[in-house]
Amino acid sequence: MTGMLAESRAGHDRKKLYVIIGEDNEYVYLADGEKRTVNGPKKKNKKHIQVIKRVRMEQPAGGYSDLEIKKTIKMYQEEANVKG
């Protein structure tokens, strides 16, 4: 799932978009490039997110950057608004 776009389905951040930058058995680590950065990701239970499978970021050799995460989320939101 790493690199995929996900929407929060529960909690105070409901409906917020993130990129999954890591995962373990029960949790994913999410970044939005602004409040939740690559260095300070949000830990969220896998049950509380909806993965958006048609969007996936490739992980560069140096790791994810906040700027690339922001761009990916913005491009998805603009595409959804045009279609929506």
C-alpha positions as CSV (number, residue, x, y, z in Angstrom):
1,M,0.0,0.0,0.0
2,T,3.0,2.3,0.4
3,G,2.7,5.2,-2.1
4,M,-1.0,5.0,-2.5
5,L,-3.4,7.9,-1.8
6,A,-5.8,7.3,1.0
7,E,-8.8,9.1,2.5
8,S,-9.4,9.1,6.3
9,R,-12.8,7.5,7.1
10,A,-12.9,8.1,10.8
11,G,-11.7,10.7,13.3
12,H,-11.4,14.4,13.4
13,D,-9.6,14.3,10.0
14,R,-12.4,12.5,8.3
15,K,-12.4,12.9,4.5
16,K,-8.8,14.3,4.5
17,L,-6.5,13.0,1.8
18,Y,-3.0,11.5,2.6
19,V,-0.3,9.5,1.0
20,I,0.7,6.3,2.7
21,I,4.4,6.5,3.4
22,G,4.7,3.4,5.6
23,E,2.8,0.5,7.1
24,D,3.0,-2.3,9.6
25,N,0.6,-5.1,10.6
26,E,-2.2,-2.9,12.0
27,Y,-1.3,0.7,11.2
28,V,-0.4,2.9,8.3
29,Y,1.7,6.1,8.4
30,L,0.2,9.0,6.5
31,A,1.6,12.3,5.3
32,D,-0.1,15.3,3.6
33,G,3.0,17.3,3.1
34,E,1.7,20.2,5.2
35,K,0.6,19.5,8.8
36,R,1.6,15.8,8.6
37,T,5.1,15.7,7.0
38,V,7.3,12.9,6.0
39,N,9.3,13.4,9.3
40,G,6.1,13.5,11.4
41,P,3.5,11.2,9.8
42,K,0.1,10.4,11.3
43,K,-0.3,6.9,12.6
44,K,-3.8,5.5,11.8
45,N,-5.5,2.2,12.0
46,K,-5.9,0.5,8.6
47,K,-9.6,0.1,9.3
48,H,-10.0,3.8,9.4
49,I,-8.8,4.6,5.9
50,Q,-10.1,4.1,2.3
51,V,-7.3,3.4,-0.2
52,I,-7.6,5.1,-3.6
53,K,-6.1,2.5,-5.8
54,R,-6.0,4.4,-9.1
55,V,-3.4,6.8,-7.6
56,R,0.1,5.6,-6.6
57,M,3.3,7.5,-6.1
58,E,6.5,5.8,-6.9
59,Q,9.0,6.0,-4.0
60,P,12.1,7.9,-5.2
61,A,15.6,6.6,-4.1
62,G,15.9,9.4,-1.5
63,G,12.4,8.7,-0.1
64,Y,9.2,10.8,-0.3
65,S,9.3,14.6,-0.2
66,D,6.6,16.8,1.3
67,L,6.5,18.8,-1.9
68,E,5.8,15.8,-4.1
69,I,3.1,14.6,-1.7
70,K,1.4,18.0,-1.8
71,K,1.5,18.0,-5.6
72,T,0.0,14.5,-5.8
73,I,-2.9,15.3,-3.5
74,K,-3.6,18.6,-5.3
75,M,-3.6,17.0,-8.7
76,Y,-6.0,14.3,-7.5
77,Q,-8.4,16.9,-6.0
78,E,-8.3,19.0,-9.2
79,E,-9.1,15.9,-11.3
80,A,-11.9,14.8,-8.9
81,N,-13.4,18.3,-9.1
82,V,-13.4,18.3,-12.9
83,K,-15.0,14.9,-13.1
84,G,-17.4,15.5,-10.1
